[in-house]
Amino acid sequence: MNITLDSLKKGAERATGTVIIIDVFRAFTTAAVAFNKGANSIFLTEKIEEATKLKQNKIADITMGEVNGIKPLEFNYGNSPYEISIANNLSGLNIAQSTRSGTLGVSLAAKTNQNKKIFATGLMTAKSTTDIIKIRNLDNIYIVAMGYKGIKKTEEDEICALYIKSLLENKPLDKKYVIDSIMKSKSAKQFNDIALPQFHPKDLDYALKIDSEKFAMEITSKNELLILKKIYN
């Protein structure tokens, strides 16, 4: 199996073949929790205005996401897995999500090749994503760690990329090593900073639930919309 590791916006633009876009803190952790809560689909948008328009046009039922980590005023929810975990019934709802890293990465990857397969993941769905790839016998895997706003590498996304690569090669990294590496990082500390209330401490707990979900998240497209769906192997 041919596996390429890359990072940030340029990595997403370069991605070919079967693409895995990573955003651990927090977009695709939040998306996984939304699916766990029964969401039907998630429209991924590069700009918050696009997400708002999807709701206004009744294509999406609710919106979630962030700008600088903070929920936009007009959005229903922020980019917080904990907030989504305690949300009212999400069963069957279609959600529009916009973030500055994860959804941006998917958008950039999709623009360069309409035919590529794209998966979105954090640590919660890492193994289920690699299981789907193995079952489908997909090759030429291109893993992109999106980092901070797609412009600066972050420990959590880089180590998640290495973890996914290790699973694909059937040589899994030790989960404790993965968690310990992230916990030492600067980005993990923001979840315990009282000056940053938008980063709830329990968001970190969800992000580190490695392989807790049995589904993967794959992007499909329809009428130029990027739609994230929950899939099982």
N, C-alpha and C positions, 0 to 999 in steps of 0.2 A: 504494500500500500504506500503510495506516494503522499507524503504529508508536508505541507509548507506552513511555517509559523510566521505571522506578520502582525503588525500593530497599527493602530490609529487610523485616521481618515485616509491616508495614502495607501495603507494596507487594504482597506475596504475597497478602494478604487481599483487596486491591482488584482483583487481576488478573482480566481477562475475556478472552474470545476465545481465541486461540492463545497460550499462555503459555510463556515460556522462563525457567526458573529457573537462575541462575548461581551456581556455587561453584567458583572456581578453586583456592583454597587450603583444603581439598584434596578435598572430597567427590566431586565429579564428574570430577576428574582421576583419583582412585583408582578410581572406578567404570569409567572408560574403560580403565584398565590391566587391571582384572579381566576385562572383556569381551575385551580383546586376548589375555588368557591363557586364554580359552575358557569363562568363566563362562556359564551358561545364562540366569540371570535374577538380579535384585537386588531384594529386598523393602526398600522404604524405610520406616523407622519414625521417629516423632517422639521416642520414648523408648527408652532402652537396654533397659528391661525388656521392651518389646514384641519387640525383636530376639531377646533371650534366649529368650523364650517360643516364638518361631517355630522356633528350633533345638531346644528341648526337645520340641516337638510334631512334630519331624521334617518340618516344612514347609520349613525352611531347613537346609542342610547345615553351614554355617559362619556366623560373625558377624564383622563388621568395623565399626570406627567409633571414636568418641572422646568424651571429656568433658574440656573444657579442653585439647584437643589430645592428651590421653593415652589410650591404650588401656584400656578398662574391664577389670578383672581377669578377668572371666569370658568375655571376647571372644577369638576366635582371632587376629584381626589388628587393628591400629590403623587410623587413617585416613591411611595412608601409601602413596602410589603406588609408592615404591621398595620398601617391604616386600612389597607385593602382587606386584611384578615378580619377586621372587626366591622367592615362595611355591611350595610343592609344587603338583603338578598341580591346577589349578582347572577343568579341562575338564569341562563338563557339570554343574557344581555350581550350586546355588541358594544365594545369599548374602543374609543379612539385614544391612542397613547402617543405622546410626543416628549422626547427627552433629548439631551444634548450629546449623548454618546451612542447608546444602543440603537435607538430607532434611526438616528442619523447614519450609523454604519450600515444598517440594512438598506436604507435608501440609496446610499452611495454604491453599494455592491450591486444592487438591482439595476442601476442606471447603466452600468458598463456591459452587462450581458443579460438579456432578457430570459435566456434559456437555462441559466445556472440554477442549481438547487441551493436554497439558502435555509439554514437552521439558525435559530436564536437560542442562546442558553446562558445560564449562570451555573453555579455549582449544584443547585437543586436538581437540575435536569441533565447533568453532564453524562452520566452513564446511560440514561435512556436515549440520549441523542446518539451516542456512539453505538448503542445496540441496534438502533434503526439503520444506521449507516452500514454496519456489518451485515445485517439481514438482507439489505437491498444490494449488497455487493458493490457499493459505490466506491469510486477511487478518485485520485487526484483531490485530496482533501486540503482545503485552504482555511486555516484557522486564524481569525483576526481578533486580537485583544484590543478593545476600543479605548480603554484608559479614560483619562479625564478630558472630557469634551472632544475626544478624538485628536488631541494635540500633545498630550503628555502621558507617558506610560505609567500604569499603576500596578502595584504588587498583586492585588487581588485578581485582576484580569490576566496578567502575565502567568501567574501560577495556575490559574484555571486552564489556560491554553496548554500548559505543560501537562496538567492532569488529564485533559482530554486526549492529548497525543499519547500519553502513557496507556490509556484505556484502549485506544485504537490499536496499539502495538501489543496489547495483552501483557503489559508490564506496569500495572497500576502503581502510581505513587502512593505512599502511605498518607492516609487522610489526616492523620495527626500532624504530619509535616506540612501539609497544605494549610491547615487551620493555623498552626503556629506561625507560619511565614506571613500569613495575612494579618494576624493579630499584632505582629511587630511593626506593621506598616503605618505610615502617617495617615493614610486614608481611613484606616480602622478607628483611629483615635477620635475622629470627628463625631462618632456616634455616642461618645461620652463627654462631649463638650457642651456645657450648659449655654454657651453663647451661640450654639447652632441647633436650636430646637427643631429645625426641619429634618434633622437626622436622628430619628428615634433610636434609642439603644436596642430595641427589639428588632429593628431593621437588620442589624448586624447578626442577630441570632438566626433570622430567616436566611440571610445570605450564606451562612455557613452550614446550613442543613444539606450536607453533601449527599447527592443521589437520593434525596427523600421522595422524589416524585417518579412515578412509573410511566409518565408520558414525556414525549419530546415536543418541541414547538417548531413548526415548519412554516415558511412563508409561501403563500400563493399570491397570485395577482389576478385581479378582475377589474376591468374598466379603469386601468392605470392605478388602482388602489393596491397597496401592499397589505395583505391580510395574514395575520398570525393565527394558526390553528393548532389545537392540541391533537397529537396523534399517538397511537399506541403501536407497538410492534406486533 
